[in-house]
Amino acid sequence: MRVTEIQTDYDLVVIGGGLVGASFACMAAQAMAKAMSRESPRILVTEAIASLQSSTSFDARSTALSFGSQQIYRGLGLWDALAQNATPITKIHVSDRGHFGAVRMDSEELGVEALGQVVENQHLGVVLTGALEQAPAIDYLCPASITALTPAPQGMQVEVSMPDGCTSRVRAGLVVLADGGKSPLTAALGIASQVTRYEQSAVIANVAFSDAHRWVAYERFTDTGPLAVLPLSSAQGEGRGALVWTVPTHDAEAMLSMSDDEFLAGLQQRFGYRLGTFTRVGSRAVYPLSLSTASEQVRPGLVLLGNVAHTLHPVAGQGLNLALRDAEALARVLREAMAAGQAPGAMAVLQQYVQCQQRDQSATIHFSHYMTRLFSSTHPALVWARKFGLFSIDLIPPFKREFARQAMGLADRMARRA
Ligand SMILES: Cc1cc2nc3c(=O)[nH]c(=O)nc-3n(C[C@H](O)[C@H](O)[C@H](O)COP(=O)(O)OP(=O)(O)OC[C@H]3O[C@@H](n4cnc5c(N)ncnc54)[C@H](O)[C@@H]3O)c2cc1C
């Protein structure tokens, strides 16, 4: 529930009520309640930004949720509310501008209802924040910022700063840092990040077009970077989609100041006519892109989740999907450890989480990174490799199934269950 006053002791403090922090807090409340059969867990979530529209998570973007992520939200009882704004993806069309070769993935062929679901981030914000406000085990404090973290016996000490300048100190058995990585907390803790700058930025906007999208998601690789159009619910009888257009960083700002007509003409030229004519574009925003991985994801009493642990290029739509699998694994490890009487912040418990997710994280990060490198280059060898790659993925069913399983976020969930 939303609170204005907090306690001095919590089992878990989640820093950041964005996409990852809010989702994890809901999972943790469920998991810890199962482990602590006699008492209710005490969880605090702090979020620095009061308005959903100004949040770094719940802005004008849309997110392609994999089939695996949909299952995670269903397990939390949130899918029915999210589904009210979700548009299914029944086909994915991957192509390379100016070159032969395209991959078409079809939900029917793969025997699933949808390959993924596109949900507008603002709707994710309404549903996830609503869940934090309603959960009896969660104290949701917003706006409030965590300004310091200090190791303490059996956990961490957390300094909470309110907008009026007042600060309080709270003890936490475990702190989950889901602050997106732009706060000074990791630097103060001496946790470094390895950063690869792509020198690319994503220009995002909602666009309208003359033809129906027929629930197809398009990923088109061009010589300046990938361009994706994800299907959205239609408005005023026109087709509508979420555009993520990757361009060299030095061109991105100019694309914000272009007139709508100029922007749409450039888009039409890059994308072609698979969706008919582009007719309108909504407000545009720019995101500089890099791959960033934290040098440590756990310390006694501390776990890094979401963008602060790993920030990926959005080319394959994997950032949130991977973070949700991490969050699910962490919640499961905590439930098992607490049921066995172990402290949630014990290093042995947290290392078990890291081991569980190591393979999934490494495979997903490499998949996104190499897709970006391979599909943003004009080097003749790479052009040949992607031409051959797309062609062989399309022709060889096991390749195609593996590609689809990775994109749907199922590869690791299935391996864990085997
Ligand atoms: C253009 C683009 C398209 C994308 N599309 C997809 C997609 O289709 N599918 C997919 O899976 N992923 C996608 N992603 C990735 C996805 O958006 C990220 O994985 C996700 O936003 C990470 O969320 P987060 O909660 O870790 O970080 P953030 O979104 O940055 O949230 C962090 C939160 O912490 C709060 N905070 C920060 N510091 C403090 C503090 N000291 N105290 C309290 N609160 C604090 C912030 O206010 C914020 O609300 C995309 C990314 C981009 C850039």
The ligand as a MOL file (V3000), in Angstrom:
LIG
                    3D

  0  0  0     0  0            999 V3000
M  V30 BEGIN CTAB
M  V30 COUNTS 53 58 0 0 0
M  V30 BEGIN ATOM
M  V30 1 C 13.9590 2.2470 -26.9980 0
M  V30 2 C 13.8930 1.0670 -26.0760 0
M  V30 3 C 12.9990 0.0280 -26.3610 0
M  V30 4 C 12.9390 -1.1030 -25.5280 0
M  V30 5 N 12.0910 -2.1220 -25.8500 0
M  V30 6 C 12.0930 -3.2600 -25.1030 0
M  V30 7 C 11.2550 -4.3630 -25.4570 0
M  V30 8 O 10.4970 -4.3110 -26.4300 0
M  V30 9 N 11.2940 -5.4920 -24.6760 0
M  V30 10 C 12.1300 -5.5780 -23.5820 0
M  V30 11 O 12.1510 -6.6240 -22.9220 0
M  V30 12 N 12.9060 -4.5290 -23.2100 0
M  V30 13 C 12.9070 -3.3940 -23.9350 0
M  V30 14 N 13.6950 -2.3270 -23.5650 0
M  V30 15 C 14.4680 -2.3990 -22.2970 0
M  V30 16 C 13.6270 -1.9840 -21.0760 0
M  V30 17 O 13.0070 -0.7500 -21.3170 0
M  V30 18 C 14.5260 -1.9240 -19.8280 0
M  V30 19 O 15.0180 -3.2210 -19.6300 0
M  V30 20 C 13.7550 -1.4690 -18.5970 0
M  V30 21 O 13.2800 -0.1580 -18.7530 0
M  V30 22 C 14.6680 -1.5040 -17.3520 0
M  V30 23 O 13.9000 -1.0880 -16.2500 0
M  V30 24 P 14.5610 -0.7510 -14.8330 0
M  V30 25 O 13.4240 -0.7840 -13.8820 0
M  V30 26 O 15.7450 -1.6320 -14.5860 0
M  V30 27 O 15.1890 0.7070 -14.9880 0
M  V30 28 P 14.4550 2.1180 -15.1540 0
M  V30 29 O 13.4010 1.9830 -16.1740 0
M  V30 30 O 15.5040 3.1480 -15.3910 0
M  V30 31 O 13.7810 2.3760 -13.7260 0
M  V30 32 C 14.5330 2.7170 -12.5760 0
M  V30 33 C 13.6270 3.3810 -11.5650 0
M  V30 34 O 14.3640 3.6450 -10.3600 0
M  V30 35 C 14.0570 4.9560 -9.8890 0
M  V30 36 N 15.2340 5.4310 -9.1060 0
M  V30 37 C 16.4540 5.7440 -9.5850 0
M  V30 38 N 17.2990 6.0910 -8.5720 0
M  V30 39 C 16.5690 5.9730 -7.4310 0
M  V30 40 C 16.8860 6.1860 -6.0430 0
M  V30 41 N 18.1160 6.5510 -5.6400 0
M  V30 42 N 15.9030 5.9970 -5.1100 0
M  V30 43 C 14.6410 5.6070 -5.5010 0
M  V30 44 N 14.3050 5.3910 -6.8140 0
M  V30 45 C 15.2500 5.5590 -7.7610 0
M  V30 46 C 13.8150 5.7460 -11.1760 0
M  V30 47 O 13.0430 6.9070 -10.9240 0
M  V30 48 C 13.0730 4.7230 -12.0430 0
M  V30 49 O 11.6840 4.7370 -11.8580 0
M  V30 50 C 13.7810 -1.1850 -24.3690 0
M  V30 51 C 14.6560 -0.1300 -24.0780 0
M  V30 52 C 14.7250 0.9790 -24.9180 0
M  V30 53 C 15.6990 2.0920 -24.5890 0
M  V30 END ATOM
M  V30 BEGIN BOND
M  V30 1 1 1 2
M  V30 2 1 2 3
M  V30 3 2 2 52
M  V30 4 2 3 4
M  V30 5 1 4 5
M  V30 6 1 4 50
M  V30 7 2 5 6
M  V30 8 1 6 7
M  V30 9 1 6 13
M  V30 10 2 7 8
M  V30 11 1 7 9
M  V30 12 1 9 10
M  V30 13 2 10 11
M  V30 14 1 10 12
M  V30 15 2 12 13
M  V30 16 1 13 14
M  V30 17 1 14 15
M  V30 18 1 14 50
M  V30 19 1 15 16
M  V30 20 1 16 17
M  V30 21 1 16 18
M  V30 22 1 18 19
M  V30 23 1 18 20
M  V30 24 1 20 21
M  V30 25 1 20 22
M  V30 26 1 22 23
M  V30 27 1 23 24
M  V30 28 2 24 25
M  V30 29 1 24 26
M  V30 30 1 24 27
M  V30 31 1 27 28
M  V30 32 2 28 29
M  V30 33 1 28 30
M  V30 34 1 28 31
M  V30 35 1 31 32
M  V30 36 1 32 33
M  V30 37 1 33 34
M  V30 38 1 33 48
M  V30 39 1 34 35
M  V30 40 1 35 36
M  V30 41 1 35 46
M  V30 42 1 36 37
M  V30 43 1 36 45
M  V30 44 2 37 38
M  V30 45 1 38 39
M  V30 46 1 39 40
M  V30 47 2 39 45
M  V30 48 1 40 41
M  V30 49 2 40 42
M  V30 50 1 42 43
M  V30 51 2 43 44
M  V30 52 1 44 45
M  V30 53 1 46 47
M  V30 54 1 46 48
M  V30 55 1 48 49
M  V30 56 2 50 51
M  V30 57 1 51 52
M  V30 58 1 52 53
M  V30 END BOND
M  V30 END CTAB
M  END
